[in-house]
Amino acid sequence: MFKIKRLYTFMLSRFLPRFLMTFCICLFIVMMQFLWRYIDELVGKGLSMDLIAELFFHAALSLLPLALPLSILLAALMTFGDLGEHVELTALKSSGISLTTIMKPIAILIVFVAIGAFFFMNNALPKSQVKMWTLLFSMRQTSPTLDIPEGAVYSQIPGYNIYVKRKDKERDMLYNLLIYDVSATTMYPRIVAADSGRLSMTEDKRHLVLTLYKGAWYEQMSSAGGVNGLSSDLYRRESFREKEILIPYDANFTRMDDETMKSQYVGKDIAELQQSIDSMSLKVDSAASLIVERMHRQPICGVPQQRVVVNNGKTSYEPVKEVQLDKPVDINELIKSLSNQEQQQILNQALSNTTTEMQDMQFQGYAVNEDNYIIRRHQIELIKKFTLSLACLIFFFIGAPLGAIIRKGGLGMPIVISVILFIIYYIIDNTGYKLARDGRWIVWQGIWLSSAVLLPLGIFLTKKAVNDSAVFNPDAWLNFIRRFTGLHQTRKLAFKEVIINEVNTSEALSQINALKASCQQFLDRYPGRQRYIDYWQHGYDKDAIKALAEEVDRVVDYLSNSRDQMVLNKAMDYPIIRQLLTYHPVPNKNAGTVVAALFPIGLPVWLVGLRHQKNLKRDVKLTIKTCDQLVAIFNGEYSREMEYSDKPLPSTDK
């Protein structure tokens, strides 16, 4: 009988509530972005609540691919960060349970989420996008509700501009109206001025009825000629006590047909997208072949390259055989033999033919480019069916190990890190999308760019978290930087209250004198500054430097057991012999010769290396001086003047 382990139920119970909470938050945020973007097209049109609710429902489904990866990242960060902060992750590891086993149940859940995301992108998302864009376009074409302001020109009625000085909402009256009727095709508008009026709508909501009281109608009329000897510019003025104007104005909401949007790339699944890509690619290839074939059929200097052959009602083209000439013809001499007028006529005709053909080819090229653009949009939509599933997995394997490393739960640090990572992902994804859409990159390269960038990060963080590596340990990063920059380090020794191995004076002097001899031998080996070629071919012996550093550490470790505070203080003066890459950057002589030949690159590295080598010699000399001072301390000959003297003391074996 199958039984779920208690660890799995524990991890799922910690992850699922956070995942649902973060998913709702992220979806709400992207929905607010959608609302702010289209708020101007929705407000003021008298739309019913059921239409707006339907639009928001389909918009939420369409925006789910944007909210799902962010919610997985944030939930994984919060879950494992909270486990680490409350030492639960440490308790599980101390029980012999690895991090991969702890992540296993959630990882399996995310795999099922990724599979469901694929089927959602292929089956449900196209239908939701069709509904959303159909509703949105229908709402855009819906006329706004009438709300004529006071003291301002209202131009929301097509073909009419209305000015109202004052309104009486209780009596539903408008006072001091001025109407500009620009619906006619004449160049002069009709102007209507009225003392008052009332605006209403017909029962079918397709026309406005404007009832005006005590006003005048002014209209400038024009005719082709005079009438009965009158001027061709006529002017009309009409006074009225009451007049009704019927204005076409459709205030009803008309839903567009879904079939229009279904034919677009947003309303197709994988099979339909692939079929459209194949058919359009065949169309583009055929058009390109026709363009090339037509160019080959164009005559050169008036001589046709192909001729039309009709055989059994079928038309075909055959190349025209070349005419064999007895002697070469000089075209320039033929043209010069013509008159200036004939030469100009030939040039004008050639220029006209060339311009016509070029414009025709450009027009056909624009059509081919438009088809290629549509093909790229279909290819982008096809690949995006798979990118969401991979993004869910990548963000989980970034968030889970990162939470285990930083060990911070709650909504503080995880939200900051999640937002930063998601912004980086969004910028990279949007950049790749635009490069693929415009044809600057291959489509699959642009769409998979964000996944290719973040996948190595997920692998790196998972590996570090499983191995308990100190990714965010400042000392580890500082030591890494010191290897390149050569930052100085100091020693710190503390007095030990309990000492097991006492320091023997003769043994200490023996080790100190041996260290001094090794340092002097190193200085004798490298007496001067290395030349450019010698630096790249030989450099400093890293094994010798490492052996010298280990010998210094052994002497310091032995002297740290001393009960003499002066010995401890002086032992801390031993410098730390650093292992820098700039002592010998290349592994062998041949590689050094190649790098040395790259003079612009090798010169600055050589200058930095010389500085680090100089600092190394300074540390070695300081080591010799410290050895002399320690020998003097053990022999009872130490004085403060030795601190300021640069002359080494004679070695002794006492």
N, C-alpha and C positions, 0 to 999 in steps of 0.2 A: 504494500500500500504506500502510495507516494505521500510524503510528509515534508512540508516546508520547514527548513531550519529556523530556529528562533532568531538567529543572527539576521537572516534575510527579512523576516517580518519586522525586526527592530529597525533595520536600515530603511525599509520601505515606509514604515510609519513615521520616520524622521524626515524623509525626503518628500513624500507625496503632498502633505499639507503645505509645505513651503513652495513646492512646484505649482500647485493650484493657485496659491496666493500671488506669487510673482507673475504667473501667466495672466491673471486678471488685471494686475497692475500694469503690466507691459501693454496688454491689449487696450486698456483704457487710455494709456498715454498716446499710442499710435492713433486711436480713434479721435482723440482731441486734436491731433495734428490734422487728420482728415477733415474734421469739422471746421477748424480755423481756415483751411485751404478753400473750402467750398461754401462758407457761411454766406457770402454775398449772393450766391446763386440760389439759395434756399429761403432766405428770409424775405418776407413781404410779398409772398405769392399766394397766400391763403391755402397752403397745402395741408391736407388732413394729417392727423397723427399716425394713422395706419400706414400712409405712404412714407413718411419720414422714418417710422420704425422699420419698415421693410427695407428702406435704403440703408439704414444703419446696420441691420442684420447682415445684409450681403456685403457691406463694406467691412464689417468685422471679420467675416470669412475671408475676404480678399486680403486683409491685412494680417491674417494669422501667420503667414510665412515670415513676417518681420518680427512678430512678438514671440514666437515659439523658441528660436535659438537663444534670445536674450533671457527668457524666463528659465531655460535649462541652465544656462551659465550662472545666473544669479542664485537659483535654488541649490545647485551643486556647491557653489562657494559658501552659501549660508550653512548648509548641512554639515559639510566636512570642517568648516571653520568653527562651528559651534561644538562639534565633537572634539576638536583639538583644544578649544578654549576651556572646556570642562573636563579635560584629561581623560575623556572616554576613549578617544582614539589611542592614547598611550596605554590604557588598560587593556584594550583589545589586542594591541601589538604585543604587550607583555605576556598575554595568554597564549602566544604562539600563532596568532592569526595575522596573516600578511595583509598589506593594504589592498592587493589585488582581490583577495577574498572578500574584504570589506566592501569594495566597490562592485563586486560581481552582481548582486541583485539589482542595484540601480542601473548598472550597465545593461543588463538584460532588458530592464524596463525601457531604457532609452532606445535600444534596438527595436523593440516593438513600436515605440513612438515614431522612430524614423521610418519604419515600414508603413505605418498608418499615414505618415506625412506624404510618402510617395503616392499612395492611392488617393489621398485627398487632393494632391496637386494635379493628378491625372484625371480624376473623375468629378470631384465636387467643385474644385476651384474654377474651372472653365464655366460651369453653369452659374456660379455666384457672380463671376465677373461680367458675364453677359447680362444678368439681371441688374447689377449695380450700374453699369455704364448706360444701359437702356433707360433706367429710371433717372439717372443724372442728366442725360441729354434731353429727356422729356421734360424734366423740371426746368432746364435752361430755357426751353422754348415756351414755357408757360408764362403768360403775361402777369405782371405784378398787380397786386390789389391797389385800387385807386385810393390815394390819400393825398389830395391836392393841398400843398402847404399855403400858408398865408404870406403874402409879400414876396413871393418867389415864383419864377417861371417853372412850370411843371411840363416835362417833355416825355413822360413815359407812355403817352398815348401816341401810337404811330401816326405821323403826318400832322400832328397838332401840338402847338405850344400854348399853354393856358396860364394866364396870370390872374390871381384872385387877391384882392386887397384885404378882404375880411370875410370870415365864415361864421355862420350861426348854426352850431351843431344841434341845438334843440329843435329848431325849425327846419334844419337841413337845407339852408339857403346859402348861396354864394353872392357876394356883393362886389360891385365895381370890377366886372370881368373884362378881360382883354384877350381875345383868341386870335392866334395866327394859324391859318389853315394852309399848310404847305403840302397837302396831299396831292394837289393837282400838278400836272407836268409843266405848267407855265413858270416863267422866271419870276413872276410877281406873286407874293402870297395874298390870300384873301384875309381881310382883317375884320373882326366882329367886335364891337364894343357894346356892352349892355350894362344897365343899371344893376340888375340882379339876375339870378338864375338858379336852376335846380338840376342836379345831375342824378340820373337813375339808369338802370340796366334792364334790358328786356328779359323775359322769363327764360329764354333759352341761353342767356348769358353770352350772346354772340354780338350784341350791339349795345352801344351807349346812347341814351336819349338825353340831350342837353336842351332843356327848356329855358329860353331867355326872355326877359321882360325889359321893355323900354330901351331900345338900342338902335344901332345902325350897322349896316353891312357895307364895307368898302372893298372894291375889287378893281384892279387895273386890268383892262382887256386890250388885246392887240389883234390885229387882223392883217392879212397880206396886203390889202389895198384899201383905199378909201371907200366908204359907203355913201352913195348919193352925194359925192363931192366932199364928204367930211374927212377929217384926218384919220390916218391909219391907227393912231393910238387912242383907244377909247377908255373911258372911265365910268364906273358904275357905282352909284350910291343908293342904298335902300334903307329906309327907316321903318321900324316895326314896333308894335306894342307887345306882341308875343310871337315867339318863333321857336320851332323845334328843329334841332339838327340831329340827324341819325349818323352815328359814327361806328364803323366796323371795329369791333373789339372782342376777341374771343378770350374769355376769362376761364374757360373750362380746362381741366387737366386732360391732355390726350397722351396716352401711353404709346410709345413707338413699338414697332414690331420687333420681336427678338431675333428674327431671321437675319436682319441686317448686321447685328453684332455677332451672331454665330459664325458668320463667314470670315470674321477677323481672327487673327492669331490668338487672341485672348480667350476665345470660345472653343478651342479645339483641344482634343486629347492627343496622345502620342501618335496613334495611328493616323489621325486626320492631319496632324502637322507633318508627318513624314510623307504622306500622300501629296499634300500641297507643295512641299519642298521639291519632291521629284517632278511634279508637273510643271512648276515654275522654272526649275532648272532646265528641263527639256525645252521650255519656251524660250528661255534666254539663250541657250545653245543654238537653237534654230534661228533666232533673230541675229545672233552674231555671225552664224554661217551665211545667212542671206546678205548681211552687210559686206562681208569679205568677198562673197561671190559677185556682188554688184560692183564692188570696187575693181575686181579683176576684169569685168566687162566694160569698164569705162574706156573710151578711145583715147589714145595717146597721140597728141598733135593731129587730131582729126582722123587718125587711122584706127579703125575698129580692131579690137583684140579677139573678139569672138563673133560668130554669126549664128543666127537663128535657123534651126533645121526642124521642119515639121514632117514627121513620118507617122502615117496612120493616125492622124489626129493628135499625136503627142509632140510636144514642143521640147526641144533640147538645144544645147549650145555646143558648138564646136570651135576650136581655135582656128583663127584665120592663118593661112600659110603665109610665111614671109615672102615679100617680093624681092627677087634677086635683081640687083642693080649692076650695070656694067661698070660704074665707077661711083665712088662715094659722093653724096650730095651735101654741100655745105649749106646748112639752114640759115646761117647768118648772112651769107651772100644772097640767098633767095629773098630774105626780108629786106636787105638793103636795096635790092633791085626794084622794090615797090616804091610807090609814092608815099609821101609823108602821111597823107590822109588814109591810104590803105594800111600803112603800118599802125597808125593810131587805132583804126577800126579792128585790126587783128588783136592788138593788145587789150582793147576794151572788151572784145568778145571773150578772150581767154580769161581776163579778170572776172567777168560776169559768170562764166561757166564755173570757174574755181570757187567763187563765193557761194554760188547756188549749191554746188556739191558739198562744200564744207558745212553750210548751214543745215543741209539735209542730213549729213552724217552726224552732226552735233545733236540734232533733234532725235535721231534714232538712238544715239548714245545716251541721251537723257532718259529715254524710255527703258533702255537696258539697265542703266544705273538705278532707276526706280524699282525695276523688278528685282535687281540684286539686293536693294535695301529691304524689300518685303521678304525676300528669302532669308536675309540675316535676322530679321525680327522673328520669323518662324523658327529658325535654328536656335535663337536665344531662348525662346519660350520652350522649345523642346528640351534643352539642356537644363533649364531651371526646374524641370520636373524632378531632377535628381539632386540638385544642389542643396535643397532644404534638408533632405535626409542626412546627407554627409555633414552639413553644418550642425545639426543636432548632436551627432556623435563627436565632432571636433570640440564643440563648446562644452560638452560634458567632460571630456578628457583634458580640457583646460581648467574648468572650474573645480572639479573634484580634487586633483592633486594640488592645485593652487590653494584651495581652502585648507588642505591638510598641512601645507607648508606654513602659511601665514598664521593659522590657528586663531582666527578672529571671526566670531559669529555676529548675529544681529543684522541690522540694516545699515550700518555705518560703512566700514571698510569694504565689505562685499559689493555694495552699490557703487562705490567710487571705482573700484577695480573693474566691475562689470561694465559700467558706462564707458570707461576708457577703452577697454578691449572691444566693445561693440562699436564705438565710434571709429576705431581703427579698421574694424571689419567692414563697416558701412562705407567708409571712404574708399578702401581698396576695391570693394565690390562695385561701387558706383563708377569708379574710374575704369575698371575692366569692362563694365557694361557699356559705357560710352565708347570706349575704344573698339569694342566688338560691333556695336551698332553702326558706327560711322565707317566701318571697314578698314580701320587702321591696323587692327590685329585680326588674326584668325578668331572666329567666334568662340571656339572651345577654349582658346587661351585666355581670352578676356573674361569669360564667365567663370572659369575655374581658378582665376587668379587669387581670389580671396581665400579659397580653400587651400591652395598650394602654399600660401604664405602662413596660414595659421596651423596647418597640420603639423609641420615640424615643431612649432611651439608646444602643441599638445603632447607630442611624443617626448619632447625634452622634459617638460614638467612632470609627466607621468613617470618617466625613468628616474628623475631626481627624487620624487616623492616616495617611490617604491624602495629606493636605496637609502632613504633618509639622508640625502645629501643636503648640505647647508647652502641652499640656493641664495637665500637672503641674509646669510651671515656676513656682517660688515667686515669682520677680520679676514675672511676668505677672499672677498673682493679686494680688500686693501692689500693683501699679500700678492694677489694677482696683478694689481696695478703697480706695486713696487717692483715687480720683476721687469716691467717695461720702463718705468720712470726713474728707478734708482733712488727712491725715497729712503732717508736715513732711519735706522731703528736703534733703540736703546735697550739695554739690559736692565732687568730688575731682579734683585736678590733680596730675600728676607731672612732675618736671623731665625735659626731653627732652635726651638727649645729642647727638642730631643734629637740627638745625633747618634746614629748607630755606628757609622764608620768615621772615626776621628781622622783629621788631617795629619799626616806624618810629614815633618819638615823636610827630610831628605827626599821623600817621594815627591813632594810638591816642587822642590827645587829641580829635581830631575825632569819632571814634566814641563816646567816653565822653561828651562834651558833648551829642551828638545823643541818646544814650540818656537822659541826665539831663533833656533838654527833653521827650522823649516821656513820661517818668514824671511830670514836673510837669504836663504837659497832661492826663494821665489823672486826676491828683488834683484838678485844677481842674474837670474834667468831673463828678466825683462828690464834691462837698465834704462832704456830710453823710450821715446815715443815711437809707436809703430807707424810705418809709412802706409799709404793708401792700399797698395797691392798686398803688403804683408798682413794688414789687418783682415782683408777679405780672404786671403789664402790660408793664413795660420791663426791669427787672433791670439787670444790667451787660452791656455789649456784649462778647459772647464773641469776636468777630473782633478787636476792639481788644486784648483780653487776649492772644489768641493771637499777634497781631503784636508786642506788647510782649515776650512770652516769647521769640519768635524773635529779636528784636533783642538781648535780654540774652544769649542763647546765642551769637550771632555775635560779640559783644564778648568773651565769655569764651573762645571758640574762637580768636580772634585773639590775645588776651593769653596764651594757653597756650604760644605760641612764644617767650615772653620768656626771656632768660637771667638776669633779675633774680629772685632767689628771693622778695624782698619783693613784687614785682608778682604772682607766682604765688600767694603766700599770700593777698594781698588779693583777687585775682580769685575765689578760692574762697569769699569772703564774699558774693558775689552770690547772692541766694536764687533758688531755682527757682520761677518763676511757674507755678503749677499751673492746670490746666484742669478745674475742678470743675463738676459739673452743677448745683450749688446756686447758682451765680452768676445763672443765668436758667433755671429748670427747664422752662419751656414754650416752644414755638417761636414763638407769635405772641400778639398782644394779646387777641384774642377768647378763645383757650383759657385765657389767664391770668385773664381775668374770670370764666370758668366755674369754674376751680379756686379762685379767691379767694372765690367764693360758698359753696364747701364749707368753711365756717369751721373745723370740727373737724379737717379734714385740712390745710388751708392754713396754720393758725397755727403748728404745730410746725415745718413746713418753712421758714416765714418766719424763725422764730427761729434755726434752724440756718444758714440762708442769711445772715442778718445777721452771725453770728459768722464765717463764712467770708469775707464781704466785708471785715470788719474786719481779718482776717488778711492778706487781699490788699493792703489799703492799707498795712499794716505792712511787708510785703515790698517794696512799691514805694518807701516811704520809706527802707528799708534800702538799696535799690538806689541811690537818690540820694546817700545818705551814703557808700556805697562809691565812687561816681563821684567825689565830692569828695576822698576820701582818695587815690584813684589819681592824680587830677590833681596833688595835692600831692606825691605820690611822684615823678611824672615831672618836676615843677618843682623838686624838691629842697627843698620846704617842709614835708615831713611831720614830725610829732612825735607822741609817744605820747599827748599830751593830746587829740588829735583822736578817739581811740578812745572817749573818755568825754564828748565834746561833742555835744550834739544840734543845734547851730546849723550850718546848711549854709554852706559856703565860697562866696564869690563865684565865678561861672563865669569862665573865662579861655580864650583861644584860643592861648596860647603853645605 
